[in-house]
């Protein structure tokens, strides 16, 4: 499973065709990958998901508290529904680096 989490503009709205790509064998593995940074690594997955949804105003419906896998599926579905995430195809493992795209756009013919 691959999920792209879009960057946001200055008003907090998602910007299509941008963002970081996270992958994992399951929705819960994707969530674990998403929280790998110094600001979120200490959080339990459910706390991370609740905090993230609260930040974008999507706290309801509540995530299933007793089933982390179901909570992760609901979390990613909520991000997709709000336009903050999109599922990427698993058939092609090629990932285009965002910095490389920017570099190619800045080059010119001599």
C-alpha positions in Angstrom: 0.0 0.0 0.0 1.3 3.4 -0.9 -0.2 6.7 0.2 0.9 10.2 -0.8 0.2 12.8 1.9 -0.1 16.2 0.2 1.8 19.3 1.3 -0.5 22.2 2.3 -0.6 25.8 1.3 -0.4 28.8 3.7 -4.1 28.4 4.5 -3.7 24.7 5.4 -5.4 23.4 2.2 -3.9 20.4 0.4 -1.9 21.0 -2.7 -2.4 18.2 -5.3 0.5 16.4 -6.9 2.8 17.3 -4.0 3.9 15.6 -0.8 5.6 12.6 0.7 5.0 9.0 -0.3 4.6 6.5 2.5 4.3 2.8 2.0 3.7 -0.3 4.1 2.2 -3.8 4.0 -0.9 -2.5 5.7 -2.7 0.8 6.7 -1.2 0.5 10.2 2.3 0.2 8.7 1.7 3.3 6.7 0.6 5.2 9.8 3.8 4.0 11.6 5.9 5.3 8.7 4.0 8.6 8.8 4.9 9.2 12.5 8.6 8.7 12.1 9.8 12.1 13.0 11.0 13.8 16.2 7.6 15.4 16.8 5.4 12.3 16.5 7.6 9.3 17.1 6.7 9.1 20.8 2.9 9.0 20.1 0.9 5.8 20.0 -0.6 5.3 16.5 -4.2 6.0 17.7 -3.0 9.3 19.4 -1.1 10.3 16.3 -4.2 9.6 14.1 -6.5 11.5 16.4 -4.1 14.5 16.6 -3.7 14.6 12.9 -7.4 14.5 12.2 -8.1 17.1 14.8 -5.5 19.4 13.1 -7.6 19.3 9.9 -11.0 19.4 11.5 -11.9 15.8 10.9 -12.4 14.4 14.4 -15.7 12.8 13.7 -16.6 10.0 13.3 -14.3 8.7 16.1 -11.7 6.1 15.1 -12.2 2.6 16.4 -10.3 2.5 19.7 -10.0 -1.3 20.1 -8.8 -2.2 16.7 -5.6 -0.3 15.5 -5.8 -1.8 12.0 -9.4 -0.7 11.5 -8.5 2.8 13.0 -5.6 3.1 10.5 -7.9 2.2 7.6 -10.5 4.8 8.8 -7.8 7.4 9.3 -6.4 7.0 5.8 -9.9 7.1 4.3 -10.6 10.3 6.2 -7.4 11.9 4.9 -8.4 10.8 1.4 -11.9 12.1 1.7 -10.6 15.5 2.8 -8.2 15.6 -0.1 -5.0 15.4 2.1 -4.0 12.0 0.8 -4.2 9.8 -2.3 -3.5 6.2 -2.8 -0.7 5.5 -5.3 -0.5 2.4 -7.5 1.5 -0.5 -6.1 2.3 -1.9 -9.6 5.1 0.6 -10.2 7.8 0.9 -7.6 9.4 3.9 -9.3 9.2 7.0 -7.1 10.0 10.4 -8.7 11.9 12.5 -6.1 10.2 15.9 -5.7 13.5 17.7 -5.7 14.5 16.1 -9.0 11.2 17.3 -10.6 11.9 20.8 -9.4 15.5 20.6 -10.8 14.3 19.4 -14.2 11.9 22.3 -14.4 14.6 24.8 -13.7 17.0 23.5 -16.4 17.0 25.1 -19.8 18.5 24.4 -23.2 21.7 26.3 -24.1 
